[in-house]
Amino acid sequence: MLGLLPTLALRHWKLLLSGLAVALLLAWGGIGWNRAGHWKKAYNAEHQAYGIFRARVIDRTKEATAAQNALNAAEKEKSNEAARQSQANFDALQRRYAGLLRAQGSSGQSGRTNPAAQDDAAGVAEGLPTAPGSAEGSVCMTSENMARLSAYAVGAHDLAADLVAKGLAEWSPE
């Protein structure tokens, strides 16, 4: 029988080689079957890790967006408050100027007054002083009155220049 082995080996070497390959595959097969399960587990773990990564990125993006929106809202509120304050300053200036015109008109230039607007603005005198013993329409301008009105005019000009600089001079009376 031992003499028969070399003869069989020479005649059927391809079959023996393939049998050896099958034996090796079967020996390694148990590992191979486990490897297929391992690959599946690795894929699932990688997929799960990617899902966690995406969730973290989305959460951080949402947090950053919320923080930016809060910052934008605070800045917008601040600019709205500045605009309201500027508008209030402009309205006060307009009322004072209208009061000055009414005071000037009621002191002798009756053709320029507006009878519908009788309330004087804050900071404007009820009427300009008249000279003692003179007619009601004449105005007595002393150096004190001139200085007071000049200071008022300079202040009004400065406020108007500030409003123009801030871009709020597009006011229309309508």
C-alpha positions in Angstrom: 0.0 0.0 0.0 2.9 2.3 0.6 4.1 1.7 -2.9 0.7 2.7 -4.1 0.8 6.2 -2.5 3.5 7.6 -4.7 1.8 6.3 -7.8 -1.5 7.8 -6.7 0.2 11.0 -5.7 1.8 11.3 -9.2 -1.4 10.5 -11.0 -3.7 12.6 -8.8 -1.5 15.4 -7.5 -4.1 18.0 -8.5 -6.7 16.3 -6.5 -4.5 16.0 -3.5 -3.5 19.6 -3.7 -7.1 20.7 -3.9 -7.8 18.4 -0.9 -5.0 20.0 1.0 -6.4 23.4 0.2 -9.9 22.3 1.3 -8.4 21.0 4.6 -6.7 24.3 5.1 -9.8 26.2 4.4 -11.8 24.0 6.7 -9.2 24.5 9.4 -9.3 28.2 8.8 -13.0 28.2 8.2 -14.0 28.4 11.8 -12.0 31.6 12.0 -13.5 32.8 8.7 -17.0 32.3 9.9 -16.2 34.3 13.0 -14.6 36.9 10.9 -17.8 37.4 8.9 -19.6 38.1 12.2 -16.7 40.3 13.3 -17.0 42.4 10.1 -20.7 42.8 10.7 -20.1 43.8 14.3 -17.3 46.2 13.2 -19.6 47.7 10.6 -22.4 48.2 13.1 -20.1 49.7 15.6 -18.7 52.1 13.0 -22.2 53.0 11.9 -23.2 53.6 15.5 -20.1 55.8 16.1 -20.8 57.8 13.0 -24.4 58.3 14.2 -23.2 59.5 17.6 -20.7 61.8 15.9 -23.5 63.3 13.7 -25.7 63.8 16.7 -23.0 65.6 18.5 -22.2 67.8 15.5 -25.9 68.6 15.1 -26.3 69.4 18.8 -23.2 71.7 18.7 -24.5 73.4 15.6 -27.9 73.9 17.2 -26.2 75.4 20.3 -24.0 77.7 18.3 -26.9 78.8 16.2 -29.0 79.5 19.3 -26.2 81.5 20.8 -25.7 83.5 17.6 -29.4 84.1 17.4 -29.5 85.4 21.0 -26.5 87.6 20.3 -28.2 89.0 17.1 -31.4 89.6 19.0 -29.6 91.5 21.7 -27.7 93.6 19.2 -31.0 94.2 17.3 -32.7 95.3 20.5 -29.8 97.6 21.3 -30.0 99.2 17.9 -33.8 99.5 18.1 -33.4 101.2 21.5 -30.8 103.6 20.1 -33.2 104.3 17.2 -36.1 105.0 19.5 -33.9 107.3 21.6 -32.7 109.1 18.5 -36.3 109.5 17.3 -37.3 110.8 20.8 -34.5 113.3 20.7 -35.5 114.4 17.2 -39.2 114.7 18.2 -38.1 116.8 21.3 -36.0 119.0 19.0 -38.9 119.4 16.6 -41.3 120.3 19.4 -38.8 122.9 20.8 -38.3 124.4 17.4 -42.1 124.6 16.8 -42.5 126.2 20.3 -39.8 128.7 19.4 -41.6 129.6 16.2 -44.9 129.9 18.1 -43.3 132.1 20.7 -41.7 134.2 18.0 -45.0 134.5 16.2 -47.1 135.4 19.2 -44.8 138.3 20.1 -45.7 140.4 17.1 -45.5 138.4 13.9 -49.0 137.1 13.9 -49.0 136.1 10.3 -46.6 133.2 10.9 -48.4 131.5 13.9 -50.3 128.3 13.8 -53.4 128.7 15.9 -54.0 124.9 16.1 -50.7 124.4 17.9 -50.9 126.6 21.1 -48.8 124.5 23.5 -45.3 125.7 23.8 -42.5 123.1 23.9 -40.4 122.6 27.0 -37.5 125.0 27.2 -39.1 127.8 25.2 -40.3 130.9 26.9 -44.0 131.8 26.8 -43.2 135.0 25.0 -40.3 137.2 24.3 -39.9 140.2 26.7 -41.3 143.5 25.5 -39.7 146.8 26.2 -41.2 148.7 29.1 -43.7 151.3 28.0 -43.7 150.1 24.4 -46.4 148.7 22.2 -47.3 145.0 22.7 -45.8 143.9 19.4 -42.3 145.3 19.9 -39.6 143.1 21.3 -36.9 144.1 23.7 -33.7 142.0 23.0 -31.3 142.3 25.8 -27.8 140.7 25.8 -29.1 138.0 28.2 -32.0 137.1 26.0 -29.7 137.0 22.9 -27.2 134.8 24.7 -30.0 132.4 25.9 -31.5 132.1 22.4 -28.0 131.8 20.8 -27.1 128.9 23.2 -30.5 127.3 22.4 -29.8 127.6 18.7 -26.3 126.2 19.0 -27.7 123.3 21.0 -30.4 122.6 18.5 -27.9 122.7 15.7 -25.6 120.2 17.5 -28.5 117.9 18.1 -29.6 118.1 14.4 -26.0 117.5 13.3 -25.9 114.4 15.5 -29.2 113.1 14.0 -27.9 113.7 10.5 -24.7 111.8 11.4 -26.8 108.9 12.6 -28.8 108.9 9.4 -32.1 109.8 11.0 -32.6 113.1 9.1 -35.1 111.7 6.6 -37.9 113.1 8.6 -41.0 114.3 6.9 -43.9 116.1 8.6 -46.5 113.8 7.0 
